[in-house]
Amino acid sequence: MARFNYVELPVAEIGPARAFYEQAFGWALADFGPTYAATLTGDTDLGLQADAAEATKAPLPVIDVPDLEAALAAVAAAGGRIVRPIFAFPGGRRFHFLDPAGNELAVVTADP
């Protein structure tokens, strides 16, 4: 079953953004390199992306699915526009698409 499991926020600098979320909400964020940090609760997690070349323009909702290739085909068949084909990252694989209203979302499958 598909479900939202992640929201990635574009940030200018990782340090101040990380400090804000840790202080404001008491969240612990793990570092994934010098420009990325994320919560690891296993529920709906938050990622902070400070790499301008990788960051989206707006918050990026991420949908977890059991079969990434099937989800890609279904998104395309339903009229979604694939803007970033399937790629690997630490922990899994994902792709990005635009829905008919122009919102960018990602679909992910975690590594086993």
C-alpha positions, 0 to 999 in steps of 0.5 A: 500500500502506498503512503506518505512517509517523508517530506523533504524541505529545501534549505539554504544552510543545513546548520541553522535549519537543523538547529531550528527543528531540533530546538523547536520540536525536539527532533533528532536529525542524522547527518547524511553528508555535509548538506543533508540531514533527516529524522529517522523515526520510521513514521513520516520523516523530515529531510533537509536538503541544502544542496542547491543543485539537488533541492526542489523549489518547494517542499517535496512530499515522498510516497512510499511504495512496494514496487517502484517500477509499477508506480512509475508506470502508473504515474505516467499512465495517469498523466503524471510527468516524470521529471527525474527518472528512477535513481539510487540514493543511500537507503533506496531508490526513487523518482520525481514527477509533476502531478497535473497541477504542477506539484512535484512529488517523489515516489520511493522504495527503500532498500531491503 
